[in-house]
Amino acid sequence: MKLFLEQLLKGIPKNELNSKQKELIRNLKMLNAVSLYKDHYLLNDGFICGKLDISLKGTGYISVFDKKFTSDVLVENKDIQGAKQGDIVLAKLLKTKKSRKKAKILMMIEPAFATSVVYTKKVGKEIVGVNIKSGLTSKLKATQKSLKSLSLGTLLKIDNKTDEIVEVLGSIDDVWVDEKISLALYDKNDTFSSTCEDEAKSYGDAVDKSMYKDRVDLTELDFCTIDPVDAKDFDDAVYFDSKNRTLYVAIADVSEYVAPYSAIDKEAKFRGFSIYFPHKSVPMLPRNLSENICSLKPNLDRLAFCFKITLDENFSAIKEELFKAIINSKVRFNYDEVDEILKTKKYENKDILNMLLNLHKTTLNLRKIRLKKGFDFHTKELRITLDEDGNLKSTRFETSTPSHDLIEDCMLLANQAAAKRIEKGIFRNHAAIDNKKIEFLLMDLASIGIDAKFDKNIVKMVSNIQNIADEMKIREEVDKLIIKAQKKAEYAPLPEGHFGLGFDDYTHFTSPIRRYSDLILHRLLKADLENDEKLINYLLLNIDETCISLNKLEREADKVAYDFIDRKFARWAVENIGQNFICYIDENTNITTARLDDKLKGARIFITNYTCDVLTKVLVKITDADIISAKIYGRVVKKLDV
């Protein structure tokens, strides 16, 4: 929607509007906000479109899409007209003698979220709802009698269009309500409609090879999957023919089962990505697809979309073949098992053992070549474990191991090969670090004793920084600062390169079970294989807006998972108010935050009395914790010697 409204500033041809855009234009015309000039629709002077932010005091601020506006436009509470935090709105500028521009909202163009979550609170004699995200209080569309029958702190899901209560989620005191809150805050569902479930079940549980004569039969090859120990959906399998230096990367052929505009496809497009909680997943596709017929389970025939990549003696891809196949994975490995095999060089099946060892040697060389232009980050991903009551039990950091690297480099080869086959579609782009962020990075590094100099060759500069960090034994912490300084990778219809990986063209091909981007790409690649230009053009309709939507959905999926973890930490902190814990300073710009680095790790704590350099070890006393906002507050007791 943002892209469309930005184009409206320059003029949009009347004959290029789709049905949804035509409806919006009709509504804008009724408000005299657009005019038709030379068969182009233009936004009239005096009107603005942008994203609404609302302060705790109830004042609104519009971040205007027109770049002529260098600062936000103020909207007084009386002029917000029921719009919500994050909504995209149309507003009319008001005449004012003050330099700060003001506006009145006329129309909510697109809601940030279809629903919001409030908790009940007594104000005077009345029960009202307090929005969990914004903290704003509002009247609820329900009788006071019915509201008073609920215990205070009851969580309600509200329809943002009608303000009606659509679901009672539970009580804030219930540990198991955290999952419902995190999902509801971002419009996510953990169930599928009966239509989606019926569609998924209609494909059955087994693949009959005889029905797919047009596919390449690879069932005799020793494919294997390598995933986390608790994985339930397996969307990639690999086989390496070491004699011919040929790598097969087989990916679950989801597009065979999910047709464009089917019920499952519409739901998958709405979700965008699977969400992973510590105790369960919320899949993008119904489980009968994601964990059954699409999943490359061991010893079962499965449909796959496969890259066959032949390497020369210098480990460059000299031939990349793409085709539809049938495979039969022989082993389902987890990362720990493969790490043990690579370490001991022992496994009962000698053919698979030799394949893994040879593939490992090959991927080590591939990685070495890639890191001449790309980066190697030692990252840690926080994992939490819950007890049987749903409370925080333990935390751990999952780090990259040889098995992770092996499968990652196989996937990178396939993703690169896929990117080469399309000129327009869906690419994964990553922009270079801008100079301002490099300045801040170098300042942060100087504060911890790394005196790094700016170098136009960013890869060389980062490599030098990492070498110093290795000597100081703070590599993971420094890598985190470097990653923080970089821009986020995003989806786009045209290739702009991937700075972090050092690739000219890159896309996502390897996870269609859990990423809608990959499913779109599979459809495009199949149309390309069949030289179906008409289908390609059909699939590319509105691809710009689809990419924007996917970037938004990706951020939301991450936020859901982070929000859930924050809630578990907040409940833990409530039980530990007054206790001291070892932490390190995580941020010190606009606010100061610390990260828990004690027996439990990873919780973010807002520091109220102290600021110092990032990564400084400190002892923090927890002073308060708010389960509703999922925030923990503390004060530094003392600085710790490293």
N, C-alpha and C positions, 0 to 999 in steps of 0.2 A: 504493500500500500504506500509506503514512504516513497518508493521509486516512482509510482504513478503520480503522486502529488507533486513531486519535484519536477516531473515532465510537464505537469499542468502549468507550471510557471512559465515555461517556454512555448507551450502550445502542443496539444495532442490532436492528430488528425481524426476527424469525426468517424471516418470509415475503418479505423483500426481499433475501436473499442470492443471489448467483449461484453457479454450480457451483464456481468457484475459491475463493470465500469459504467455501462450505460445507465444502470439504475442509480449509481452514485451521482453521475452528472445530472440526472433528472432532479434529484434531491437538492443538489447545489444550485441548479437553475431556479428552483422554487424560492431559494433564499437570496436570489440575485447575486450569487457569489461567482458565477462563471458566465462568460459570454462566448458566442460563436463568431469567429473572425476568419474569413477566408478558409472556411471548412476546418478550422482548428479551434478547439475549446481552450480558453485561457482563464486563469483565476483573475478576478477583477481586483483593481486597486482597493486597498482598505480592508482586504480579507487576508487572513493568514491560516496556514495549516501547520500543525506541529504536535509534539508529544507533551502531555501534561504531567507536571510534577506538583504535588500538594504538600505543603509544610504541615507540621503538627498544629500550627495555629489556624490552619484551614485556608491559607492563602495559596493561590495557584500560580504556577510559572510555566509558560509555554516555551519549549525549545523549538524555535521556528525552523522549518525545512528550507526556507528562503535564506540563502547565505548572506544576503544584504543585512540581515539582522544579526548583529555581533553579540547581543546579549538577550537573555530571556525576556519575554513579555509578561508583565504582571496581570494576574486575574484576581480580582477581589472575590471573597467567598460568595457574595450574593450573585456574582456573575458566572460561577462555575457550572450552574445549571445541571447538577446531578452527575457530571462527568467524574470518572474515577482516576486514581493514580495510574499513570502509564498509558492512558487512553490517547489515541490519535484524534485530534479535534479540529473543527473549523471554528474560527473566531473572527469577530469584527473589531478592528481597532477603534478605540474611543478617543475623542478629542480631549486633550489634557494639556495644561500649561507646564507640567513637570517634564523633565527630560526623560524619565522612565516611561516607556511606552506601556499602555494599558489596553486590555481587550476584554470583550464579553464573548463567552462561548455560545455558539449558535447550534452546534451539532456535534455529536460524538460520531466520528467517521468509522473508527475501528476500535473495539475495546481491547485493552491490554490483555485482559483475561475474561472469560465468560463468567467466571465465578470468583468470589472472594470468601475469606473465612473471618468470622467475628466470634468473640466470646461474650457471654452475657455478663453485665455488670449493673449494680444498682446505683443510680444517681438520683438523690433525693428519694422520692417515692416510686420512681419509674425504673423499669428494666430497659436498658439500652444495649446496643451492640457496639463493641470496640473492635475495629479492624486490626487484625494481627500484624499486617504489614506496615500500615501507615500510623496506627495508634489513634486514628480519628474515630470519634463517637458519632453514632447515628441512630435514629429511631428505626425500629424494626416493624415490618409489615405483619404484625400478629397482635392479638389482643393481650393486654397486660395480664389478664387472668391466665392465659395459656403460657405466657413467658414466666410468670411467677411459679408455675407448676414445675419448672425446670430448676435444677440447682444452679447457683451462681457459678460462672466459669464453664458453662455448657458451650461447646463449640458448634457453630452453625455455618452451613455452607449457603451462600447467598447468590442468587442469580443477578448479575450486574445490570442486566437490561431492565428487569422488572422489580428488582429489590425484594423479590419473594424468597422465603426460606425454602430451599430445595432438599436439604438433608440435615439431620441432627447427627453430627459426627461422633459425639461423645463428650466426656468431661476432660478438662485439662489435667485433672489428677490421675487419669488413667494412662499408664505407661504405653499401652498398645495403641493409643490414639495418635501418637507421633507420626506414624506412617500415613494415616489419613490426612493429617494436617499438611504434611510436605507435599503430598500428591494434589490435594485440593487447592493449595496456594498457587499452583502452576497449571491448573486445568488438566491434570493427568488422571487417567482411569486405570484401575487394576483389573477391570473385567471387560469382556467383549460382548457385543450384542449377540443375540441368538442367531441372527442372520450370518454374522461373521463366523461364529462357532460351527454352524451347519455347513457353511462353505468349506471350512478347514477340514471338517470330518469327512466330507464327500470324497476326498482324495485317498482315504484309507490309510493303511499303515505300511504297505509294501509296494515296491516297484517291480513290475513285470518286464524284464528285459526284452521279451519278444515283441512288446508294443512299441519299441523305440528303435526301429531298424535304421533310422537316419543318424543315430548317435555312434560315436566311436566307443567301442567296448574296451574299457581299461580295467575290467574287474580282476584280471589276473595279476596286475601290478600291485606291489606291496605298499600301497598308500597307508599313511598313518596320520592321526591327528595329535596335536600337542597343545594342551590348554590348561587352565587352572584346574586344581584338583576338584573344585566344586562346580565346574562348568556343566551345563545341561544342554546347551545348544552348540553344535560343532559346525561352523560354516566354512572351515578350510582344512584341506588335507594335502600332504605333500608326498612326492615320490621322486627319488633322484637316481638317474641312470648314470653312474659314475664313469662307465666305460666310454659313453658318448658325451659326457658332460652335459646332460640334458635334465633340466628340472621341470617337473610337472606340478603346477599349482592348481588344484581342483577346488572350486568354490561351489557351495550349495546353489543349485539352480532355482532360486526362489521365483524368478520371473515366469517359470513354467507353470507355477501354481497360482500366482497373484496377477490377475489380468488388470490392465488399467481401468479405473473407474468402477471396479467391483467393490463390494461392501468392505472386503478386507483391505483393498488398496486405499480406499478413502480413509479408513481408520489408521492405516499405516502412515499415510501422508499427514494426518492430523497429529499422530504421536511423534513421527520423525525418527525417534531413536528408542532403543530399549533403555530401561533404567535399572540400575543394580543397587539394591540395598544389601546390608550385611547378611540378612537372613532370607532374602528372597529377591527375585527379579520381577520387573514389570515389563514383559516383552512387547516389542513393536507388533509382532504377529501372534495370532492365537497359538497356544502351545502345541496343538496337533500339527502345526507347521513347524514352529521354531524348535520344538524339542522332539519332533517325531519325523514326519515324512521328508522335511527339508534337511534335517540334521544328519550330518555324515557319520552316523553311528557305526561302530565296528561290526564287521561280518554281515552287513546288510547292503544290498544293491541300492544305490542312490543316484539321482540325476545330478550332474555337475556341469558347470561352465568352466572350461579348463584352458589354461595357458601352458604350452609346451615351449620352454625356453632353452635354446642351445647356446652354450658358452664356448668361446675359443680359449686358447691356452693362456690368454691374458685376462680371462674372466669378463670379457665383454660379450654382450648378447649379440650373436650373429644371425639368429633366427628366432622369431617369436610367432608361434602359431596359436590361434584361438579357435576352439571348436566346442560343440556340445558333446558331452560324454556321459558314460555310466561308469561309476567306480564302486569298489567294495573295499572300504577301509579295513585293514587287517588288525590294527592295534589302536586303542585309544590311550595315548600317553598323557600323563600330567607333567608339568615342568620339572618337578623334583625327580621323577623317574628318568627323564632324559638327562638331567644333570648328572645323575649317578652313573648312567651308561657312558656318558662322555668322560667322566672321571676315571671309572674302573675299566672301561673298554670291554665290558662283559654284558652279554645278553643271550638268552637261550636260543633265539633265532639268529643264526649267523648272517643270513642275507640282510635282515633288517639292521643288525648291528653294523655291518660294513656300510650299508647305505647311510646310516646316521653319522658314522665317523667320517665318511667321505664328504657328506653334505656339510658337516661342521667345518671341515678344512676349507671347503669352497666358500662358505658364507663368511669365514674369517677374512679371506682374501677380498671378497666383495665389500665387506665393511671397511677394510683398510683403504681400498680405493675410494670409497664414498667419502670417508672422513678427510680426504684431501680438499674437499669443497664444502662438506657439511660438518655438523657438530655432533659430538658424543657427550651426552649428558648423563651423569650418574644421579638418577632421580629416585625418590622414595615415595611410594604411594601408601597413604594411610589406610589401614584396614582395622575395623573394630569388630569385636565379638560380643554378642549379647548372651546373657544367661537365660534360663528357661522362663524367667519372669519378664523378659524384655528389657532388662536394665543392662547398662554397660558393664561388661565383664573384663575385657582386656583389649589392648591395642597393639598393633605391630606395623612395621613398615615393610612393604613388599618392594624389594629391589630387583633390578634386572640381573639375570644370570645367563650363563652360556646358552641354555635352552631357549630363553626369551629372545636372545640376540639371533639365534639360528632361525627361528620361525619368523622373526621380524624382517630379516633380510630377504627371506623368500617372498614375503608379502610385498616388500618394497619393489622387488623385481617385477612382480605381477602388476602392481599398481602403475609403475612406470610404463610397462608394455601397453597397458590399457589406455593411458593418457596419449600415447603416440598415435592411437587409431582414430581419434576424434579431433575435429577442429573446433567444434562448439558443442557444449553439452554441460557437463558438471565436473569442474576441476577443483582440486584442493590447493589453494594458493597461500603462500606465507610471505609477507612483505619483510624487507630488511629492517633492522633496528634503525630508528631515526637518531640523529646526532644529539638531540636534547636528552633522550633516554640514556644514551651512552654516557653523557656528562654525569647524570645522576648515578649511574652504575659505577663509574670510576670514583665518584665521591664516597659511595657506600663501601667500595673495596678499600679505598685509602683509610677509612675509619677502622678497618680490621687488619691493617698492616700490609695490604697488597698495593704497592705503588705502581700501578699500570699506566702506560702511556697510550694515547689514542693512536690508532693505526688505521689507515684507509682500508687495509686488508683485514676485514673484521674477523675472518676465520683464523688468521694468524694471531691476531690480538687475543681472541678468546682462548685459543690453544695455549698461549703464553700464560694467561691468567690461570687456566686450569692446571698447568704444570706447577705454578707457585702454590696453588691451593692443595695439590697433592702432597707437596713437601710439608705444608702446614697441617696436613691431615684434616682439612675442612672442605674437601672437594664437593660433597653433596650440598653443603650449605651455600657455597659459592655458585654452584650450578643453578641453585634455586633463584639466586639473585639475578643471574644472567637470563634465565628463562622469564623471570618477572619483567625484565627490561624489554623483552621482545613483544612484538604484536602477536595477536592470536591468529592462527591459521583459519581460513574461511573458505566456504564454497563460492564459486563464481562460474558463469557460463563460458568464460574464455580463460586460457592459461596465462598466468603471470609469474610462474616459477614458485619454487618452494625453497625459501632462504635457509631454513633450519636444516633441511635434508641435503641441500646443495643440488637440487634437481631443476632443470629448465622447465619440464612439464611433469605434473603429478596429479593423480586422482585417487579416488577410493573405489576399489573393485572387490575387495576381499571379504566384506561383511554384510551381505544383503539381508541376513536374518535380523540384524540389529541396527542397520542404518538405511534409511530410505534413499539416501544419495546413491548408494551402491546399487540398489534395485533399479533406479532410473538409468544408471550407467549400463547395467546389463541389457536393458531393453534397447538402448541406443546401439550398443555393440552388436546385438543380434540383427537389428535392422540394417546395420552397416554390412554385416556378413552376407545378408541377402540382397544388398544393393537396392534396398527399398527406400528411395529418396522421399517418397510421399509419407511413409511412416516416420522417418527421421524428422521431417518438418512438423508432423503432428505431435511427436513426443517433445519437440522443442518449444511448443506453444507455452508462453508465459514462463520460460525457464529462468529468466532474470528474477522474477518474483519468487519462484520456487527456491532458488538459491538463498535469497534473503530470508525466506521463511525457515529454511533448514538451519541457517546460522543462528536464528532466534531459538529454534527448538533445541538445538544442540546445547546452547547456553542454559536453557531451562532444565534440560535433563540433568546437567551437571549440578545446577542449583538445587534440584529436588534431593539428590543424593547428599549434597553438602548440608542442606537444611536438616535432613534427618539425623545426620551425625552430630550437628550442633545441638539438636534437641536432646540427644542422649547425653552429651557432655554437660548440658545445662542441668539436667536432672541429677547427674552425678555431683555437680558443683553445689547444688542446693544442700546436699548431704554433707558437704565438706566446707561450709562457710566457716571462716576463722582459722582454717588449716593453711600451712605453708607448703609450697611446692617449688621445685626447681623448674625454671623456664628460661627461654632466651628471647630477647627483643626481636620482634618480627617486622615491625613497621614503626617509623618515627617521623612521618611527614605531617599530615594534617591531624592524625591521631597517633597515639602510641598503643601498640598491642604487643602481647607476648604470646609465645607458644609453649604449652605444657611440654616439659622434657624430663619427666620424672618416671616413676614406675608406669604410669599411663602417659601417653604422648599425644600431641597434636591439637589439643583444645586451644581455641583462640580466646585470650583474656584481654579485655579492655582495661588499660592501666590508667589510673586517675591521678597519680601524684608524681610522675617521673618520666623523663625522656633521656635516652642515651643512644649510642650507636647500635645499628642492627647487629644481631648475632651475640650481643653482650649477654653473658649468663647472669641471671638474677634470681633471687628468692622472692616469690610472690605470695602474699596472703590473699586468699579469696574473701572478698568483702560482701559480695552480693551475686545473685544469679536469678535470672528471669526465664522461667520455662516458656512463657508465652512468646517472648521475642527471641528466645534461644540465645541469650547473651549472658556472658560471665564477666564480672567486674572484679578487679583486684588492685592492690597497691604493692609497690616494690618495698620489701623489707630491707634488703641489702643487695649490693652487687657482689657476685661470687667470683673468686679467683678461678681461672681456667685450669 
